Amino acid sequence: MAEIGGQAVVEGVMMRSPSMFAVAVRDEKGRIVVKKEKLDSVASRLRFFRLPFFRGMLALYESLALGFKALFWSAGAASDEQDKFSKKDFFIAVFFALFFAVAMFIIIPFYLTAFLTKENSFLFNLVDGLIRIAFFVAYIAAISLMKDVRVMFQYHGAEHKAVNAFEAGEELSVMNVRKHSTVHMRCGTSFLIIVFIIAVFVFSVVPSDDWAVRILSRVVLLPVIVGASYEFLKLSSRFRKFGVVRLLFLPGLLLQGMTTKEPDDRQLEVSIAALKALL
């Protein structure tokens, strides 16, 4: 069975498999609009990106690109303005999103940690990592107060419920999908927690005491951390039924209690439509 993932978008859900993606959105008139396309991964042409570790780097890049594409399309489809967003809008949004992420989760935690300890040690990187996680949790808590974000978190829950029902081999009906959990082991939320944890160990091997070098290393080494985290996630998902593995994923699963909400039946219909289109 091919692994299926996805994400919440504006008034809808995006589902993807290794070869295709589908987006379903409920528009202003209450109709479910579906977009479906094949995926052309670089890995299909370059064997290098099918190797362990390197495939994780590519997967992150392609997931981010597809995620932004699905978000922009859904925003237009939900408001019946299909051509509202240009490529310029896309690149501006990506730039500011990356700038915000680097500032909020790399630079600011580093300088806050420097007030507590200036030594380049495991303790420094552990405190730095804990501050990053605290910032991330605070950020999720803050945006969850916004009405539109709460709706998106409901669609996130609907996406997980549909995938869980599919992986359980059940018919994709609202009744069957509703009884499943809103959390999933392969969720991006869990992946980010893994990234934060592995980053503590990777940053600890940087020998320099120069602050500029250490901050730059936190950006340069991100592909390494992502590649390692991806392999850990794939390996763990194969053994997710074991209690020890579920214990390791517990922080991410608990955090999904914030990033997913119980959807209503209309939102479940949208997630099911996206998954059926993909299948």
BALOBA-1460 file (C-alpha; in Angstrom, 3 decimals):
// residues 279
<rec num="1" residu="m" x="0.000" y="0.000" z="0.000"/>
<rec num="2" residu="a" x="1.473" y="3.356" z="-1.057"/>
<rec num="3" residu="e" x="1.941" y="5.875" z="1.731"/>
<rec num="4" residu="i" x="-0.564" y="8.714" z="1.555"/>
<rec num="5" residu="g" x="-0.123" y="12.041" z="3.271"/>
<rec num="6" residu="g" x="-1.519" y="15.494" z="2.967"/>
<rec num="7" residu="q" x="-2.247" y="18.793" z="4.612"/>
<rec num="8" residu="a" x="-5.039" y="21.214" z="5.348"/>
<rec num="9" residu="v" x="-5.534" y="24.103" z="2.928"/>
<rec num="10" residu="v" x="-7.974" y="27.010" z="2.756"/>
<rec num="11" residu="e" x="-11.448" y="25.463" z="3.214"/>
<rec num="12" residu="g" x="-10.164" y="22.087" z="2.161"/>
<rec num="13" residu="v" x="-7.632" y="19.275" z="2.134"/>
<rec num="14" residu="m" x="-4.727" y="18.258" z="-0.079"/>
<rec num="15" residu="m" x="-3.883" y="14.558" z="-0.365"/>
<rec num="16" residu="r" x="-0.775" y="13.174" z="-2.042"/>
<rec num="17" residu="s" x="0.797" y="9.867" z="-2.995"/>
<rec num="18" residu="p" x="4.281" y="9.330" z="-4.457"/>
<rec num="19" residu="s" x="2.948" y="9.935" z="-7.986"/>
<rec num="20" residu="m" x="-0.072" y="12.242" z="-7.678"/>
<rec num="21" residu="f" x="-1.841" y="14.871" z="-5.577"/>
<rec num="22" residu="a" x="-5.446" y="16.002" z="-5.264"/>
<rec num="23" residu="v" x="-6.940" y="19.066" z="-3.583"/>
<rec num="24" residu="a" x="-10.609" y="19.322" z="-2.580"/>
<rec num="25" residu="v" x="-12.097" y="22.641" z="-1.494"/>
<rec num="26" residu="r" x="-15.611" y="23.754" z="-0.556"/>
<rec num="27" residu="d" x="-16.313" y="26.997" z="-2.402"/>
<rec num="28" residu="e" x="-18.558" y="29.925" z="-1.467"/>
<rec num="29" residu="k" x="-21.584" y="28.199" z="-3.000"/>
<rec num="30" residu="g" x="-21.068" y="25.080" z="-0.904"/>
<rec num="31" residu="r" x="-19.821" y="22.929" z="-3.782"/>
<rec num="32" residu="i" x="-16.770" y="20.678" z="-3.483"/>
<rec num="33" residu="v" x="-14.214" y="21.631" z="-6.138"/>
<rec num="34" residu="v" x="-11.409" y="19.164" z="-6.880"/>
<rec num="35" residu="k" x="-8.036" y="19.643" z="-8.572"/>
<rec num="36" residu="k" x="-5.905" y="16.619" z="-9.437"/>
<rec num="37" residu="e" x="-2.431" y="16.463" z="-10.993"/>
<rec num="38" residu="k" x="0.435" y="14.045" z="-11.458"/>
<rec num="39" residu="l" x="3.649" y="14.645" z="-9.545"/>
<rec num="40" residu="d" x="6.968" y="14.764" z="-11.340"/>
<rec num="41" residu="s" x="9.589" y="14.261" z="-8.651"/>
<rec num="42" residu="v" x="13.259" y="14.904" z="-9.333"/>
<rec num="43" residu="a" x="13.881" y="11.497" z="-7.728"/>
<rec num="44" residu="s" x="12.228" y="9.811" z="-10.727"/>
<rec num="45" residu="r" x="15.007" y="11.181" z="-12.941"/>
<rec num="46" residu="l" x="17.997" y="11.300" z="-10.583"/>
<rec num="47" residu="r" x="18.781" y="8.104" z="-8.685"/>
<rec num="48" residu="f" x="20.918" y="10.136" z="-6.260"/>
<rec num="49" residu="f" x="17.769" y="11.559" z="-4.646"/>
<rec num="50" residu="r" x="16.352" y="8.089" z="-4.068"/>
<rec num="51" residu="l" x="19.185" y="7.221" z="-1.690"/>
<rec num="52" residu="p" x="18.575" y="7.268" z="2.063"/>
<rec num="53" residu="f" x="19.226" y="10.630" z="3.718"/>
<rec num="54" residu="f" x="19.292" y="12.590" z="0.425"/>
<rec num="55" residu="r" x="15.683" y="11.627" z="-0.327"/>
<rec num="56" residu="g" x="14.657" y="13.392" z="2.880"/>
<rec num="57" residu="m" x="16.191" y="16.674" z="1.737"/>
<rec num="58" residu="l" x="14.345" y="16.459" z="-1.587"/>
<rec num="59" residu="a" x="11.107" y="15.386" z="0.093"/>
<rec num="60" residu="l" x="11.114" y="18.492" z="2.301"/>
<rec num="61" residu="y" x="11.725" y="20.833" z="-0.630"/>
<rec num="62" residu="e" x="9.063" y="19.213" z="-2.812"/>
<rec num="63" residu="s" x="6.572" y="19.063" z="0.070"/>
<rec num="64" residu="l" x="7.011" y="22.768" z="0.800"/>
<rec num="65" residu="a" x="6.650" y="23.687" z="-2.877"/>
<rec num="66" residu="l" x="3.546" y="21.518" z="-3.289"/>
<rec num="67" residu="g" x="2.103" y="22.760" z="-0.006"/>
<rec num="68" residu="f" x="2.351" y="26.410" z="-1.037"/>
<rec num="69" residu="k" x="0.939" y="25.581" z="-4.475"/>
<rec num="70" residu="a" x="-2.048" y="23.808" z="-2.919"/>
<rec num="71" residu="l" x="-2.614" y="26.676" z="-0.465"/>
<rec num="72" residu="f" x="-2.663" y="29.309" z="-3.192"/>
<rec num="73" residu="w" x="-4.973" y="27.261" z="-5.406"/>
<rec num="74" residu="s" x="-7.356" y="26.543" z="-2.535"/>
<rec num="75" residu="a" x="-7.526" y="30.226" z="-1.579"/>
<rec num="76" residu="g" x="-8.588" y="31.080" z="-5.100"/>
<rec num="77" residu="a" x="-10.995" y="28.140" z="-5.449"/>
<rec num="78" residu="a" x="-12.684" y="28.812" z="-2.114"/>
<rec num="79" residu="s" x="-13.415" y="32.411" z="-3.150"/>
<rec num="80" residu="d" x="-14.056" y="31.702" z="-6.863"/>
<rec num="81" residu="e" x="-10.951" y="33.698" z="-7.781"/>
<rec num="82" residu="q" x="-8.788" y="31.107" z="-9.478"/>
<rec num="83" residu="d" x="-6.263" y="33.603" z="-10.893"/>
<rec num="84" residu="k" x="-5.909" y="35.777" z="-7.818"/>
<rec num="85" residu="f" x="-2.358" y="34.690" z="-6.933"/>
<rec num="86" residu="s" x="0.615" y="35.098" z="-9.274"/>
<rec num="87" residu="k" x="4.057" y="33.472" z="-9.236"/>
<rec num="88" residu="k" x="5.372" y="36.708" z="-7.760"/>
<rec num="89" residu="d" x="2.948" y="36.338" z="-4.835"/>
<rec num="90" residu="f" x="4.124" y="32.750" z="-4.426"/>
<rec num="91" residu="f" x="7.832" y="33.630" z="-4.162"/>
<rec num="92" residu="i" x="7.177" y="36.574" z="-1.846"/>
<rec num="93" residu="a" x="5.164" y="34.338" z="0.485"/>
<rec num="94" residu="v" x="7.872" y="31.634" z="0.475"/>
<rec num="95" residu="f" x="10.610" y="34.210" z="1.169"/>
<rec num="96" residu="f" x="8.840" y="35.760" z="4.141"/>
<rec num="97" residu="a" x="7.846" y="32.347" z="5.516"/>
<rec num="98" residu="l" x="11.470" y="31.166" z="5.441"/>
<rec num="99" residu="f" x="12.725" y="34.473" z="6.873"/>
<rec num="100" residu="f" x="10.237" y="34.223" z="9.737"/>
<rec num="101" residu="a" x="11.150" y="30.585" z="10.419"/>
<rec num="102" residu="v" x="14.907" y="31.290" z="10.535"/>
<rec num="103" residu="a" x="14.458" y="34.335" z="12.783"/>
<rec num="104" residu="m" x="11.922" y="32.790" z="15.158"/>
<rec num="105" residu="f" x="13.293" y="29.271" z="15.467"/>
<rec num="106" residu="i" x="17.050" y="29.716" z="14.920"/>
<rec num="107" residu="i" x="18.416" y="33.203" z="15.559"/>
<rec num="108" residu="i" x="16.272" y="34.395" z="18.494"/>
<rec num="109" residu="p" x="16.536" y="31.103" z="20.505"/>
<rec num="110" residu="f" x="20.326" y="31.140" z="20.001"/>
<rec num="111" residu="y" x="20.741" y="34.620" z="21.479"/>
<rec num="112" residu="l" x="18.343" y="33.887" z="24.326"/>
<rec num="113" residu="t" x="20.372" y="30.801" z="25.194"/>
<rec num="114" residu="a" x="23.583" y="32.846" z="25.047"/>
<rec num="115" residu="f" x="22.325" y="34.895" z="28.005"/>
<rec num="116" residu="l" x="22.219" y="31.690" z="30.072"/>
<rec num="117" residu="t" x="25.477" y="30.043" z="28.995"/>
<rec num="118" residu="k" x="28.156" y="31.069" z="26.523"/>
<rec num="119" residu="e" x="30.012" y="27.769" z="26.285"/>
<rec num="120" residu="n" x="29.697" y="25.699" z="23.120"/>
<rec num="121" residu="s" x="28.482" y="22.567" z="24.867"/>
<rec num="122" residu="f" x="25.740" y="19.975" z="24.719"/>
<rec num="123" residu="l" x="23.970" y="21.871" z="27.515"/>
<rec num="124" residu="f" x="23.930" y="25.034" z="25.397"/>
<rec num="125" residu="n" x="22.388" y="23.198" z="22.449"/>
<rec num="126" residu="l" x="19.915" y="21.390" z="24.714"/>
<rec num="127" residu="v" x="18.657" y="24.688" z="26.176"/>
<rec num="128" residu="d" x="18.630" y="26.177" z="22.667"/>
<rec num="129" residu="g" x="16.513" y="23.236" z="21.459"/>
<rec num="130" residu="l" x="14.078" y="23.487" z="24.378"/>
<rec num="131" residu="i" x="13.590" y="27.208" z="23.678"/>
<rec num="132" residu="r" x="12.889" y="26.441" z="19.995"/>
<rec num="133" residu="i" x="10.249" y="23.884" z="20.994"/>
<rec num="134" residu="a" x="8.723" y="26.356" z="23.474"/>
<rec num="135" residu="f" x="8.585" y="29.020" z="20.757"/>
<rec num="136" residu="f" x="6.933" y="26.556" z="18.381"/>
<rec num="137" residu="v" x="4.291" y="25.534" z="20.913"/>
<rec num="138" residu="a" x="3.621" y="29.196" z="21.779"/>
<rec num="139" residu="y" x="3.319" y="30.031" z="18.078"/>
<rec num="140" residu="i" x="0.794" y="27.230" z="17.502"/>
<rec num="141" residu="a" x="-1.178" y="28.311" z="20.580"/>
<rec num="142" residu="a" x="-1.230" y="31.929" z="19.376"/>
<rec num="143" residu="i" x="-2.384" y="31.270" z="15.811"/>
<rec num="144" residu="s" x="-4.997" y="28.757" z="17.011"/>
<rec num="145" residu="l" x="-6.884" y="31.730" z="18.471"/>
<rec num="146" residu="m" x="-7.602" y="32.934" z="14.925"/>
<rec num="147" residu="k" x="-10.915" y="31.745" z="13.500"/>
<rec num="148" residu="d" x="-9.536" y="30.882" z="10.047"/>
<rec num="149" residu="v" x="-6.681" y="28.888" z="11.581"/>
<rec num="150" residu="r" x="-9.091" y="26.934" z="13.806"/>
<rec num="151" residu="v" x="-11.055" y="25.981" z="10.691"/>
<rec num="152" residu="m" x="-7.827" y="24.879" z="8.996"/>
<rec num="153" residu="f" x="-6.962" y="22.777" z="12.050"/>
<rec num="154" residu="q" x="-10.383" y="21.097" z="11.672"/>
<rec num="155" residu="y" x="-9.522" y="20.261" z="8.072"/>
<rec num="156" residu="h" x="-6.174" y="18.962" z="9.341"/>
<rec num="157" residu="g" x="-8.095" y="16.629" z="11.630"/>
<rec num="158" residu="a" x="-10.355" y="15.609" z="8.737"/>
<rec num="159" residu="e" x="-7.301" y="14.768" z="6.640"/>
<rec num="160" residu="h" x="-5.889" y="12.518" z="9.368"/>
<rec num="161" residu="k" x="-9.217" y="10.778" z="9.936"/>
<rec num="162" residu="a" x="-9.582" y="9.974" z="6.228"/>
<rec num="163" residu="v" x="-6.026" y="8.630" z="5.941"/>
<rec num="164" residu="n" x="-6.466" y="6.553" z="9.114"/>
<rec num="165" residu="a" x="-9.687" y="5.057" z="7.730"/>
<rec num="166" residu="f" x="-7.992" y="4.287" z="4.402"/>
<rec num="167" residu="e" x="-5.037" y="2.609" z="6.124"/>
<rec num="168" residu="a" x="-7.480" y="0.560" z="8.206"/>
<rec num="169" residu="g" x="-8.973" y="-0.750" z="4.952"/>
<rec num="170" residu="e" x="-12.421" y="0.739" z="5.567"/>
<rec num="171" residu="e" x="-14.864" y="2.180" z="3.068"/>
<rec num="172" residu="l" x="-14.477" y="5.939" z="2.801"/>
<rec num="173" residu="s" x="-17.801" y="7.160" z="4.153"/>
<rec num="174" residu="v" x="-18.459" y="9.952" z="6.628"/>
<rec num="175" residu="m" x="-19.695" y="7.416" z="9.195"/>
<rec num="176" residu="n" x="-16.552" y="5.270" z="8.930"/>
<rec num="177" residu="v" x="-14.094" y="8.157" z="8.777"/>
<rec num="178" residu="r" x="-15.598" y="10.020" z="11.732"/>
<rec num="179" residu="k" x="-14.755" y="7.273" z="14.261"/>
<rec num="180" residu="h" x="-11.012" y="7.483" z="13.543"/>
<rec num="181" residu="s" x="-8.429" y="9.584" z="15.363"/>
<rec num="182" residu="t" x="-7.347" y="13.084" z="14.378"/>
<rec num="183" residu="v" x="-3.687" y="12.193" z="15.064"/>
<rec num="184" residu="h" x="-1.291" y="10.362" z="12.760"/>
<rec num="185" residu="m" x="2.279" y="9.127" z="13.181"/>
<rec num="186" residu="r" x="3.523" y="10.644" z="9.894"/>
<rec num="187" residu="c" x="2.104" y="14.105" z="10.554"/>
<rec num="188" residu="g" x="4.346" y="17.080" z="9.826"/>
<rec num="189" residu="t" x="3.868" y="18.205" z="13.435"/>
<rec num="190" residu="s" x="5.575" y="15.047" z="14.691"/>
<rec num="191" residu="f" x="8.265" y="15.472" z="12.040"/>
<rec num="192" residu="l" x="9.091" y="18.980" z="13.302"/>
<rec num="193" residu="i" x="9.500" y="17.722" z="16.874"/>
<rec num="194" residu="i" x="11.914" y="15.061" z="15.578"/>
<rec num="195" residu="v" x="13.821" y="17.795" z="13.710"/>
<rec num="196" residu="f" x="14.101" y="19.876" z="16.903"/>
<rec num="197" residu="i" x="15.434" y="16.895" z="18.879"/>
<rec num="198" residu="i" x="17.961" y="15.703" z="16.277"/>
<rec num="199" residu="a" x="19.157" y="19.309" z="15.838"/>
<rec num="200" residu="v" x="20.394" y="19.309" z="19.444"/>
<rec num="201" residu="f" x="22.824" y="16.470" z="18.677"/>
<rec num="202" residu="v" x="23.896" y="17.760" z="15.245"/>
<rec num="203" residu="f" x="24.619" y="21.296" z="16.470"/>
<rec num="204" residu="s" x="26.642" y="19.871" z="19.350"/>
<rec num="205" residu="v" x="29.329" y="18.595" z="16.955"/>
<rec num="206" residu="v" x="30.121" y="22.093" z="15.615"/>
<rec num="207" residu="p" x="33.546" y="22.785" z="17.190"/>
<rec num="208" residu="s" x="33.769" y="26.558" z="16.728"/>
<rec num="209" residu="d" x="33.117" y="29.005" z="19.569"/>
<rec num="210" residu="d" x="32.569" y="31.853" z="17.127"/>
<rec num="211" residu="w" x="28.927" y="32.975" z="17.347"/>
<rec num="212" residu="a" x="28.667" y="33.879" z="13.663"/>
<rec num="213" residu="v" x="29.910" y="30.415" z="12.660"/>
<rec num="214" residu="r" x="27.556" y="28.688" z="15.075"/>
<rec num="215" residu="i" x="24.508" y="30.637" z="13.845"/>
<rec num="216" residu="l" x="25.448" y="30.048" z="10.210"/>
<rec num="217" residu="s" x="25.924" y="26.345" z="10.919"/>
<rec num="218" residu="r" x="22.342" y="26.179" z="12.173"/>
<rec num="219" residu="v" x="21.155" y="27.213" z="8.727"/>
<rec num="220" residu="v" x="23.716" y="25.270" z="6.662"/>
<rec num="221" residu="l" x="23.185" y="22.038" z="8.611"/>
<rec num="222" residu="l" x="19.392" y="22.093" z="8.229"/>
<rec num="223" residu="p" x="19.468" y="19.764" z="5.176"/>
<rec num="224" residu="v" x="21.526" y="17.278" z="7.219"/>
<rec num="225" residu="i" x="19.039" y="17.419" z="10.091"/>
<rec num="226" residu="v" x="16.065" y="17.088" z="7.749"/>
<rec num="227" residu="g" x="17.619" y="14.084" z="5.980"/>
<rec num="228" residu="a" x="18.305" y="12.311" z="9.274"/>
<rec num="229" residu="s" x="14.835" y="13.150" z="10.643"/>
<rec num="230" residu="y" x="13.137" y="11.844" z="7.503"/>
<rec num="231" residu="e" x="14.918" y="8.496" z="7.754"/>
<rec num="232" residu="f" x="14.038" y="8.241" z="11.443"/>
<rec num="233" residu="l" x="10.385" y="8.990" z="10.672"/>
<rec num="234" residu="k" x="10.196" y="6.394" z="7.878"/>
<rec num="235" residu="l" x="11.866" y="3.717" z="9.992"/>
<rec num="236" residu="s" x="9.678" y="4.445" z="12.992"/>
<rec num="237" residu="s" x="6.459" y="4.416" z="10.972"/>
<rec num="238" residu="r" x="7.183" y="0.800" z="9.990"/>
<rec num="239" residu="f" x="7.254" y="-0.199" z="13.662"/>
<rec num="240" residu="r" x="4.576" y="2.208" z="14.913"/>
<rec num="241" residu="k" x="2.600" y="-0.600" z="16.569"/>
<rec num="242" residu="f" x="5.360" y="-1.141" z="19.124"/>
<rec num="243" residu="g" x="4.921" y="0.678" z="22.431"/>
<rec num="244" residu="v" x="8.520" y="1.957" z="22.566"/>
<rec num="245" residu="v" x="8.169" y="3.630" z="19.175"/>
<rec num="246" residu="r" x="4.872" y="5.234" z="20.138"/>
<rec num="247" residu="l" x="6.530" y="6.513" z="23.306"/>
<rec num="248" residu="l" x="9.210" y="8.240" z="21.209"/>
<rec num="249" residu="f" x="6.478" y="9.874" z="19.134"/>
<rec num="250" residu="l" x="4.401" y="10.877" z="22.158"/>
<rec num="251" residu="p" x="5.492" y="14.570" z="22.187"/>
<rec num="252" residu="g" x="4.522" y="14.969" z="18.527"/>
<rec num="253" residu="l" x="1.249" y="13.105" z="19.013"/>
<rec num="254" residu="l" x="0.386" y="15.299" z="22.012"/>
<rec num="255" residu="l" x="1.181" y="18.451" z="20.037"/>
<rec num="256" residu="q" x="-1.224" y="17.299" z="17.341"/>
<rec num="257" residu="g" x="-3.884" y="17.913" z="19.965"/>
<rec num="258" residu="m" x="-3.226" y="21.594" z="19.199"/>
<rec num="259" residu="t" x="-2.758" y="21.408" z="15.418"/>
<rec num="260" residu="t" x="-5.814" y="19.219" z="14.762"/>
<rec num="261" residu="k" x="-9.439" y="19.713" z="15.802"/>
<rec num="262" residu="e" x="-12.545" y="17.576" z="15.442"/>
<rec num="263" residu="p" x="-14.074" y="18.294" z="12.006"/>
<rec num="264" residu="d" x="-17.756" y="18.460" z="11.159"/>
<rec num="265" residu="d" x="-19.392" y="16.206" z="8.572"/>
<rec num="266" residu="r" x="-19.068" y="18.771" z="5.763"/>
<rec num="267" residu="q" x="-15.320" y="18.963" z="6.359"/>
<rec num="268" residu="l" x="-15.070" y="15.184" z="6.402"/>
<rec num="269" residu="e" x="-16.860" y="15.125" z="3.030"/>
<rec num="270" residu="v" x="-14.151" y="17.376" z="1.612"/>
<rec num="271" residu="s" x="-11.302" y="15.221" z="2.947"/>
<rec num="272" residu="i" x="-12.981" y="12.094" z="1.573"/>
<rec num="273" residu="a" x="-13.441" y="13.773" z="-1.822"/>
<rec num="274" residu="a" x="-9.714" y="14.623" z="-1.939"/>
<rec num="275" residu="l" x="-8.686" y="11.088" z="-0.998"/>
<rec num="276" residu="k" x="-11.103" y="9.436" z="-3.447"/>
<rec num="277" residu="a" x="-9.829" y="11.692" z="-6.225"/>
<rec num="278" residu="l" x="-6.276" y="10.637" z="-5.389"/>
<rec num="279" residu="l" x="-7.187" y="6.943" z="-5.352"/>
